[in-house]
Amino acid sequence: MTDDIQVLIIGAGPTGLTLAVELARRGVPLRIIDAAQEPSPHSRALTIHAKSLELMEDMGLLEEFLSAGTRIHALNVYAEGKRLTHLSFEDGSSTFPFVLSIPQSDTERILTEALKRFGVEVERGVRLERLTVVHPELASAQLTLADGSPEELEVSWVVGCDGAHGVVRGELGLELEGRAHQENFAIADVHIAWSMPDDEMLSFLSPEGTLAMLPTPGEGRYRIVAEVGQGEEFDPSLDGLQKLIKRSAMRATLSDPTWITNFRIHRQMVRRYRKGPVFLAGDAAHVHSPIGGQGLNTGVQDAYNLAWKLALVVQKHAYVSLLDSYEAERLPIAASTLESTDRATRAISLRSGLSQQLRSNLASVLSNFEVIQQRLTDRLGMLNLNYRQSPIVDQHREAITSARLLPSRSSEAPSWRDWVDFGAAPVPGDRIPDVVYDENPDRSPKRLFSLLKDTRHHLLLFDGQAQTSEGYRNMERVGRLVQNRFGHHMQVHMIIPGSRRPATLRWRGSVVQDVDSALHQRFGAGADCLYLIRPDGYIAYRSQPSDMRLLFRYLDRIFI
Ligand SMILES: Cc1cc2nc3c(=O)[nH]c(=O)nc-3n(C[C@H](O)[C@H](O)[C@H](O)COP(=O)(O)OP(=O)(O)OC[C@H]3O[C@@H](n4cnc5c(N)ncnc54)[C@H](O)[C@@H]3O)c2cc1C
């Protein structure tokens, strides 16, 4: 193997860069190469959704993203000069009630600079030519370096983040399957002088094809995306754009175009995300319709999912089998994202008069329901995605027959009510909610995400309402054993309701006073229970009650 490099990343787009930052943050030795001499200057993907903002915050990059981007608070859909729908992103369940509009070139710049702070440089002008799987934990890569000389290296793990036209997929004998759409879209970044709000997305449904406008950073600047009809030719000039914008039936003057292009939509993905020591992530594994702006976000989240697993395996804290869960978790997400963006693309591309009428009526009726607004916002923000079917998530609950009819403060056994509340709380595979809780009534409230903001797993041991010394002894025993065996990559927190620390609790580690019981309520923790949270913010395991034997049975499956 070459030096101590453990991971070779092919491609420094948003997916490869996110993976590199996440691995570097965990101290994994890596190389990241990109065939292009320079990063692309084009804006391309603009939208960063709530889920991706949550992970940028975890990576410590939130402020840089927020200051380089512009916040979009709502989506409006118009037809025939009338507004059909106003979808406010304020109604979602994220701390970030907006979509961030930021050019992909800025996203890549922020990630590249973050990587440099870890002492890792993108090797530009370096191309992967051939890739061979030597054995399940070793690959051999042939590169052409920036000066044209060849290099051959052997490395434990390779991740192909080389985009839709990359070579890794082909070297593995995989291909993007599915169909290429007929739809043709024009894209332009321009200045628009008009009277519309500059913090809302606009979509105009018209018989000539849909037109969408997305504010971008800079006074009066917008991204225009317009469907080009079959057999029509798009004129990539200001005049051509001015014609397209007539579909909005608004008075608008365009000027100063910085990018005009057009593209055809594909809906394709691979059947496998991994062959032995080689993984695929981002556009190398799936290409989408840009409707909903999910492409970049899905790639970044692939990388975020793979990074912590790869780091634990490389550092010999977890079994290699943990890596099987990458494909098991991410491939179904790509498949369902492809399906939903495909449906949305078809809906906006309807041409017959009757179907357009039906679509307009439906859009206007649905948007009047608050619950539908929230679901749509969470869906767009990618907050509703879960890994409930993953092979590495699990839970244990006693049968309801073991629960007591009425609550008691002197027994740790759950009541019926506690049993039901635990059942209704987030389950393994769900993203944890960013609960805001009071730890000290005299200070400002805290966020759960801030408590969990590092690269480790977090074990939350909930006290529940009963306060027995037997209960505290059990919590401390579980906490101590986990800390002793897995303390390097797992942190234990005792979550205690109320403002007073119980005299019999001797735990010296993290104790969270849940003064307003917000955490207990959100996690259905009326009785003693535990939740293990993964580094990517999803629930790995939970149990009611906190049973040490069963917890260790779960941990022993995954961790060494
Ligand atoms: C016009 C347009 C608008 C879009 N709008 C949105 C949007 O609003 N929201 C959204 O989420 N997505 C959008 N997308 C999609 C988004 O741009 C992609 O999903 C995203 O770039 C994928 O990132 P990636 O890192 O996986 O791949 P890429 O960005 O394609 O990066 C792959 C990298 O690999 C390098 N590479 C390729 N082959 C090799 C090799 N052999 N050796 C070394 N390096 C190699 C390439 O040079 C490239 O830098 C848009 C795309 C386009 C084209």
Ligand as a Chemical Component Dictionary entry (heavy atoms), coordinates in Angstrom:
data_LIG
# 
_chem_comp.id                   LIG 
_chem_comp.type                 NON-POLYMER 
_chem_comp.pdbx_formal_charge   0 
_chem_comp.three_letter_code    LIG 
# 
loop_
_chem_comp_atom.comp_id 
_chem_comp_atom.atom_id 
_chem_comp_atom.alt_atom_id 
_chem_comp_atom.type_symbol 
_chem_comp_atom.charge 
_chem_comp_atom.model_Cartn_x 
_chem_comp_atom.model_Cartn_y 
_chem_comp_atom.model_Cartn_z 
_chem_comp_atom.pdbx_ordinal 
LIG C1  C1  C 0 -27.317 23.158 -14.921 1  
LIG C2  C2  C 0 -27.388 22.348 -13.667 2  
LIG C3  C3  C 0 -28.178 22.779 -12.601 3  
LIG C4  C4  C 0 -28.280 22.023 -11.452 4  
LIG N1  N1  N 0 -29.048 22.476 -10.399 5  
LIG C5  C5  C 0 -29.088 21.763 -9.237  6  
LIG C6  C6  C 0 -29.751 22.255 -8.066  7  
LIG O1  O1  O 0 -30.326 23.361 -8.065  8  
LIG N2  N2  N 0 -29.731 21.503 -6.922  9  
LIG C7  C7  C 0 -29.084 20.294 -6.870  10 
LIG O2  O2  O 0 -29.081 19.650 -5.800  11 
LIG N3  N3  N 0 -28.435 19.803 -7.963  12 
LIG C8  C8  C 0 -28.406 20.512 -9.137  13 
LIG N4  N4  N 0 -27.673 20.056 -10.214 14 
LIG C9  C9  C 0 -26.960 18.802 -10.097 15 
LIG C10 C10 C 0 -25.627 18.997 -9.403  16 
LIG O3  O3  O 0 -24.818 19.914 -10.106 17 
LIG C11 C11 C 0 -24.945 17.657 -9.303  18 
LIG O4  O4  O 0 -25.846 16.768 -8.667  19 
LIG C12 C12 C 0 -23.655 17.762 -8.490  20 
LIG O5  O5  O 0 -22.666 18.493 -9.163  21 
LIG C13 C13 C 0 -23.113 16.362 -8.232  22 
LIG O6  O6  O 0 -21.933 16.471 -7.489  23 
LIG P1  P1  P 0 -20.839 15.325 -7.551  24 
LIG O7  O7  O 0 -19.750 15.798 -6.656  25 
LIG O8  O8  O 0 -21.472 14.023 -7.272  26 
LIG O9  O9  O 0 -20.352 15.278 -9.066  27 
LIG P2  P2  P 0 -19.698 16.418 -9.948  28 
LIG O10 O10 O 0 -20.046 17.762 -9.457  29 
LIG O11 O11 O 0 -20.027 16.084 -11.357 30 
LIG O12 O12 O 0 -18.137 16.237 -9.703  31 
LIG C14 C14 C 0 -17.405 15.169 -10.271 32 
LIG C15 C15 C 0 -15.934 15.547 -10.336 33 
LIG O13 O13 O 0 -15.194 14.396 -10.725 34 
LIG C16 C16 C 0 -14.156 14.792 -11.601 35 
LIG N5  N5  N 0 -13.768 13.630 -12.423 36 
LIG C17 C17 C 0 -14.510 13.016 -13.378 37 
LIG N6  N6  N 0 -13.818 11.977 -13.896 38 
LIG C18 C18 C 0 -12.629 11.933 -13.245 39 
LIG C19 C19 C 0 -11.483 11.079 -13.334 40 
LIG N7  N7  N 0 -11.415 10.059 -14.204 41 
LIG N8  N8  N 0 -10.432 11.320 -12.521 42 
LIG C20 C20 C 0 -10.469 12.349 -11.632 43 
LIG N9  N9  N 0 -11.528 13.185 -11.524 44 
LIG C21 C21 C 0 -12.589 12.974 -12.306 45 
LIG C22 C22 C 0 -14.778 15.926 -12.403 46 
LIG O14 O14 O 0 -13.772 16.781 -12.931 47 
LIG C23 C23 C 0 -15.650 16.624 -11.369 48 
LIG O15 O15 O 0 -14.994 17.711 -10.746 49 
LIG C24 C24 C 0 -27.567 20.802 -11.377 50 
LIG C25 C25 C 0 -26.764 20.380 -12.441 51 
LIG C26 C26 C 0 -26.660 21.148 -13.572 52 
LIG C27 C27 C 0 -25.780 20.683 -14.711 53 
# 
loop_
_chem_comp_bond.comp_id 
_chem_comp_bond.atom_id_1 
_chem_comp_bond.atom_id_2 
_chem_comp_bond.value_order 
_chem_comp_bond.pdbx_ordinal 
LIG C1  C2  SING 1  
LIG C2  C3  SING 2  
LIG C2  C26 DOUB 3  
LIG C3  C4  DOUB 4  
LIG C4  N1  SING 5  
LIG C4  C24 SING 6  
LIG N1  C5  DOUB 7  
LIG C5  C6  SING 8  
LIG C5  C8  SING 9  
LIG C6  O1  DOUB 10 
LIG C6  N2  SING 11 
LIG N2  C7  SING 12 
LIG C7  O2  DOUB 13 
LIG C7  N3  SING 14 
LIG N3  C8  DOUB 15 
LIG C8  N4  SING 16 
LIG N4  C9  SING 17 
LIG N4  C24 SING 18 
LIG C9  C10 SING 19 
LIG C10 O3  SING 20 
LIG C10 C11 SING 21 
LIG C11 O4  SING 22 
LIG C11 C12 SING 23 
LIG C12 O5  SING 24 
LIG C12 C13 SING 25 
LIG C13 O6  SING 26 
LIG O6  P1  SING 27 
LIG P1  O7  DOUB 28 
LIG P1  O8  SING 29 
LIG P1  O9  SING 30 
LIG O9  P2  SING 31 
LIG P2  O10 DOUB 32 
LIG P2  O11 SING 33 
LIG P2  O12 SING 34 
LIG O12 C14 SING 35 
LIG C14 C15 SING 36 
LIG C15 O13 SING 37 
LIG C15 C23 SING 38 
LIG O13 C16 SING 39 
LIG C16 N5  SING 40 
LIG C16 C22 SING 41 
LIG N5  C17 SING 42 
LIG N5  C21 SING 43 
LIG C17 N6  DOUB 44 
LIG N6  C18 SING 45 
LIG C18 C19 SING 46 
LIG C18 C21 DOUB 47 
LIG C19 N7  SING 48 
LIG C19 N8  DOUB 49 
LIG N8  C20 SING 50 
LIG C20 N9  DOUB 51 
LIG N9  C21 SING 52 
LIG C22 O14 SING 53 
LIG C22 C23 SING 54 
LIG C23 O15 SING 55 
LIG C24 C25 DOUB 56 
LIG C25 C26 SING 57 
LIG C26 C27 SING 58 
# 
